[in-house]
Amino acid sequence: MNKMWSKLSIGKKLFIAMMITVIAVVIFIAVLITFSMRAGFINYILQAELDRFDPLIEALVIRHDPSNPGWPELKDNRRQFSEIIRQAIPPAERPGGQPKPPRQSENNQPRRNGEQSRPPRRTGPSDPMSLGRRMAVLDKNQNFIAGARFDYSNSGLRAIPDANGQILGYISIVKPGANDNASNAIFLKDQLRVLGLTLFMALLLSAIAAYLLARQFTKPVERLVSGTDALSKGEYDLRLEKTSEDEFGNLVEQFNKLAAQLSAQEKAERQWMSDTSHELQTPIAVLRAEIEAMQDGVRNADKKTLSTLHQSVTRLSALVKDISQLSNAREGRLVVNWTREDISDMAAQAAQKAHGLIEDAGLILETDLQDGLMAECDAMRVGQLLDNILTNARRYTHAPGTIKLSVKSDDKKHVIIRVDDSNNCPSEPARKKLFDRFYREDQSRARASGGSGLGLSICKLIVEAHNGEIMAEPSTMGGLAMIIKLPLERKK
């Protein structure tokens, strides 16, 4: 059973579930209404019967003796009780009663001459509602006096009051069955037939509504399944039409965003492979040319040639290292060793390390470090971040010029690391691409200085791994400002 259910489509499952629920509700309502209608109809007949016993009540009030209450003359005298019923309630006035037509007999035939007529046989009045077997008179304490004996809990009572409103006793009558009277039975059957037709129409309309609702649910699901299958085949340009504003519409919107991201990711991957191969080709080509030149005897293995080979190998090694770091960042393994460090002290060490190279480039290095800024971070990666930012500033700042490193905290929740230079600020379109992989504003100068084009990309990944922000803005000193914002407390 479970296997068969699992093979059904979601539309069929939804339709079956809704129909089972509707059928259960309809059956429950039908049973409830049937019993309620039957009980109500019987109570209605009973009340109608009790309302017609005014003559009998008046007769019992007249016969009541206050000095000897409780109609003792009726006890154990069923015939007298029946006579009171016949006198007080003629057959035509009894509930459901009709007088019987006179029966044709020989007594009604014309008599022959000399033949004495016999008196007609007396026939008792009809009792179509079986009052003799269904009615009883009770005293004021509801104790039996006369009539039929039955379970009074399943009967109706009507009080017998005197002129002053005092209760003298009660008339009790058993509830009639639904089939006690043919017309009553026909009425009840008609009502049940109408109820059955109504419930059938409700069930039919529910089935139509369930089918339409199931289709409403399954159509967008089918579109999403088809779209997902297309994405799995590499059709990243596919976009689904948003036809509603409900949860399915939001799901379609998220699907389109996913398709756009996959498309962008595919293009980035192709660009990444192209850029990586291009960057690797240059040092490899230099190494190959120098080695072939030495093999052919064109160039000797002197100090100059070996220096060129060493530079190419160093550049190739740095490029491979940067590519490995980018790969680690994508796998979530870039930042692994969290410790509590003094960011100001780390910035001072980075400045001291870069001071000599900056001075050799004809530049001045200034620092403005706020003491005691402790932050949770990966010390090695933050040190790498500071080295890359200072190296990038030295590489792209023309001499004479100034580079300024400042570390401050303004909200006691973040540390702001800022590196400003005094000239050569990139244009706004170029600033937006500074953190792209292999981007260089000055291609020839960057390669000549040994840059891989991945330094700022790695800086961005390190900052993001620390849940921070990095941005490039024009500096008040006239050049470029690299602004890094890191949280003092690690975000788990």
N, C-alpha and C positions, 0 to 999 in steps of 0.2 A: 504493500500500500504506500509506504513512504517512498519507495523507488518510483512508483507511478506518479506520485504527487511532485517529486523533484523534477520529473521530465516535463511537467506542464509549464507553459509560459506564464509570465507574471500577470498578463491580462486574464487568462483563464482562472488562475488561482484567485485573483481579486473578484472575478465574477462569481465563482463558486462560493467563496467565503461570504460575499454579500447576500447571495441567494439563500444560503443556509441560515444566515442570521434573519433575513426577512421571513422565511418560511417558519422558523421557530417563533418569531414574534407574532406572525399571523395566526398560527395554531394556538398560541397562548391566548391571544385576544379573542379568537373564536370560541374557545372553551369557556373563557371567563364571561363573555357576553351571553353565551348560550345558557350557562347556569344562572347568570344574573337575570336574564330575560324570563327563564322558566320560573325562577323563584318569585320574581316580581309579578308575573302574570298570575301565578297561583294565589299570591297575596291579594292581588286585585280582585280575583273572583271571590275569595273569602270575604273581603271587606264588602263587596257588593251583596253577598248573601247576608252578612250581619246587618247591613243597612236596611234590609227588607223585613226584619223581624220586629218592627214596631208594634204590629197588632198582637203578636205573641207576648211581648213585654207588657203591654197594657193589660192583657188578660191575666198574666201572672201577678201584676200589681193589684188588680181587683181581687184576686183570690187570696192574696196574702193576708194572714191574720196576725196583727202585731202581738197579740197575747200568746200566740203559738207560732212563732216565725219558722221559716224554712220550708213551708209547704209540706208538712208531714203527711198529708193525705196522698201525695204523689209517690211516696216511698213504696217500693215494691209493688207499684201499680202502673205497669207499663201501658196497659190499655187506656187508663184515664189520661195519662200523659199524651198518648197518641191522639185521643179524642180532643184534647186542648189544642194540639197542633192543627187538626183538621178543621176545628171551628175557627181558630184565629187566622189561619193561613189557608185560604181556599187554594185548590190546585192551580188555578190560573195565575195566582199571585205569588206562588212559591218560586224560588230561584230556579229558573230553567224549566218550571212545571207547565204542563199543558193538560187541560181536562180531556179525559178520554171521550170520544164520541160514543153515543149509546150503541150498545151491541145489538145487532139484529138477532132476535130469537123467536122462538115460537110464541112467546108471550106477546109479541108485537103484531102477530098475524091476526087477521079478522077471524072471529070465532063463528063456528057453525051454529045454526039454530039449536037451542036447547043445551048448548055446551057451556058449562060454567068457565068463566075466565079465572086463571090462577094468578095470584099476585106475583108480580115480577120479583126475581131473585135480587137481593141487595148485593151490590158489589162495592167493595171499599174503594175510596178514592186512590188514585195513583200516587205514588211517591217517587217521582223520577229522580230526585236528588238524594234519595236514600236517607232522608232526615232522621228516620227512626233508628238507623244504625250509625249516624254521624253526629247526632245532637244530644246534649245532656244539659241538665239544670244543676247548678252548683249553688251552695249557700254563700254567705258573704265571706266565709273563710275558705272558699273554693273547695269545699268537700262535696262529694257526690250526693245528689238527691234522687234524680230520676233520669231516665233516658238510657243512652248507650254508654258502656264503659270503654274507655280508650286512654291512650297516653295523652294527657292534657298539655304536655310540653310541645306537642306537634299540632296544636289547634289554635283557633282564634277565640278570644273572649269578648263579650259585650256585657257591660254592667246593666243591672236591673235597678234603677233608682226609683224611690217613691216621690211624692209630691214635694217633699222638703229636700230632695237631693241626697238622701241617705241611701247607701247601697244595701239592697235587700238580698242580692245574690247575683249570679252570672249565668249567661247562656254561653255554652262552649260548643264549638262545631269543628270537626276535623277538617284540615285543609284538603280541598278537592285535588284529585290527580289531574294531570294535563289532559287525560283522555276521558274524563268523566262526562264530558259533553261534546258531542260531535262538532258543534260550531266553534267551541273553544279550541278544540284540537286543530281544526282547520285554520283558525286565526293564528295559533302558535306556529303551525307549519309554514304558513305564509310569511310570517316574520323571520323564521329561520331561513327560508328560501331567499328572502331579500338580503339577509345577512351573509349567506353563503356567496351570493352573486357579488355583493360589495367586496368581500374579502378576496374573491377571485380577481376582480378588477384591480384591487390594490396590489395583489401579487403580480399581475401582468404588468402594471405600470412600474412596479419595483424592478422587475426583470429588465424592462427596457431602460430604466434609469441606470441600473447596474451595468448593463452592456455599454451604454454611452460613456459612463464614468470610467469603466475599464479601458475603453478605447482612448479616452482623454489622457489616461495615465500611460498607456503603452506606446502611443505614438512618439512622444518626445524621448522615451527610453529607447525605442527602436532607432531613432535618429542618432542618439548618442552612441549606441552600440555600433552603428554603421560608421560614424565618425571616428570612434576609437579604433576600429579595425583599419580605417584608412591611415590614421596616424601611425599605427604599428607597421604599416608598409612604407612609411617615409613620406607620406603626402602631407607635409607640414603647412602647405599653403591653404589647406581646407579650412573653411569657416562655416559654422552653422547659423541659420537664420533664427533670431530670437523672436518667438511668436507670442510670448506671454510675459507677465511681470511677476509670476509666482516663483516658487522654489525651483521649478523646472527651468524657468527663464533665467534665473540666477545661475543654475547649473550649466546651461548653454553658454552663458557669458563667461563663466570660469573655464569652460572647455575651449572657447575661442582664445582666451588669454594663454592657456596652456599651449595651444597650437602655435600662437605667436612667439612664445618663449622658446619652444622647441625649434621653430624656424630660425629665430635669432641665434640660438645656441648652435645649430648646424652650420650657419654661416660663420659664426665665430670660430668653430672648430676647424672649418676649412681654411679660414684666414690664419688661424694659429699654426696649422701644419705648414701652410705656405710660407709664413714669416719665419718659422723655426728652421725650415730647410734652407731658406734664403740666408739667414744669419749664420748657419753652420757652414754654408758653402764658402764664405769669404775666408775665414782662417784656414779651412782645409785646402782651399785653392792656393793660398800663400805657401803653406807647408809643402804641398805637392810641387809647386814651381821651384821652390828653393832646393828641395831634395833632388829633383830631376836635374837642376842646373849643376849641383855638385856631382851627381852621377856622370853627367856628360863632360865634366871638367871645365865647364864655363865659369863656375864660381868655386872658390876654395872655402874649406871649412874654417874660416878665420873668425875672429871675435865678432865682427860686424854681422856676418852671416848667421852665426849661432845666436846672436842677440835677436835678430829678426825671427828666427825659428822659435826662440823662447817667448817672445811677445805673442806670436800666433798661438802657441800652446797655452799660454796664460789666459789669453782671451777666450780660447775654446773651452778651457777648464771653467772659467768664470761663467760662460754662457750655459754650460751643462749644469753647473751648480744652481744657477738661477732657475733654469727649467725644472730641476728637481724640487726646488723650494715651491714653485708654483703648483707642481703636482701634489706635494704634501699638503698644501693649503686646500686644494680641492678635495682631498680625502680627509680633511679635518685633523691632520697631524702636524700642523705648522706650529701651534702653540700648545706645549704639553707640560712645562715645568712652571707652576705658579708659585711665586714667592712674594714676600712683602719687601719692597725695595724703596730706596730714597731716589726719586726721579731727578732731583736737583743734582745729587752726587753723580748719577749716571750721565747727566748732561755735561757736567764739568769734565768728566773723564773723556767723553766723546770730543769735546772742544779741545782738550789738551792733545788728543791723538791727531786731530785734523789741523792743529795750529801750524805745524811746520809746512805741510803741503799748501795750505792757504797762503802763508807768507811767501813761499816760493813762487806762487802764481801772481804775486804783486798785489795781494789783497790784505785787508785788515779784518781780524775777527774780534767782535765784541760780544760780551755775555752779560745777561741780567737774570740771575737765578735766585728764586725765592727759596729759602732754606726750609727744611723739614717737611717736604711734600712726599709722604709715604703712600705708596700705591701697590695694590696686588697686580702682579704682571709676570710675564716671562722675561727675566732679565736679559737673556741672550738675544731674544727677538727685539726688545726695545732698544738694546744697544745697537743691533743691526739697523733698526729704523733710524736712529740718530745719525749713524755713520752714513747711510744712504742719502739722507736729506742734506747733510753738510757737504758730502761729495758732489751731489747734484748742483748745489748752490755754487761751489767752487768751479765746477766744470763749465757752467753757463754764465758766470759773471765776468765781465771784461775788467781788466786792470786799467787804471787804478779804480778800486772799488772797496766796498765794505760789506761784510756779512755779519749779521747780528743774531745770536741765539738767546732766546728768553724763555724762562719757565716760570709760570705763575698759576695761581688758583684764585678764582673770584667768587665761587659759590660753595667752597669747601666740600664739593662732591666730585669735581673734575679737576684735572690738571691740564693746563693749556701750554703746549710746546709750540713755539713760533720761531721760524727761521726766515729772516728778511735779507734781501740783497739790494744793492744800490742801483743796478742798471739792468738793461736787457730783459724787460718784462715781456713775456709772450702776449700775442693778441688774444682776444676773448675766445675765438674759435679754437685756438691752439691750447688755451688753458683747460678747455673742456675735454681735451684728448690726452692730457699729460699722463693720466694714469692708465691709458690703454697699453696693452702689451706691444712692444717693439716700436712704439711711437717715438719719433725724434723730430723736433722742429728743424734742426740743422743736421741733416743726415751725414754729410761728409765730416763735419767737425766732431760729431758724436762718435763716429767710428774711429776717427783718428785718436780720440782720447781714450778709447778702449771701452766705451759704454755698450752694454748689451741691449739697452732699450727696455729692460725689464725691472730696473731698480725701483721706479715709482709704483709700478704694478705690485711688486712685492711689499712695498711700504703700505699700500692700501690694504692688502690682505692681512698684514700684521695688525694694523689698526682695527680692522673689522673683526679680527679674531679676539681682540680685547674689548669688543662692543663699543668702540669709539668712532670718531669721525675725522676725516682728513679733507682739506680743501685747499685750493690755490686761488689767491686773490692778489690784486695789485698792492704793492707795499707802499707805505708812506715815505719810504726811503727812495722811491723811484723805480724799484725793480719788482721782483716777485716775492710774495709772502706765502710760505707753506705753513698752514695752521693745523695743528693736531690736537684733538680733544679726547682725553682718556679718562675713564672713571677711576676714582680712587679705590673703590670697593669692587671686587669681582662680582659680576652678575651671573648667578648660577643658572 
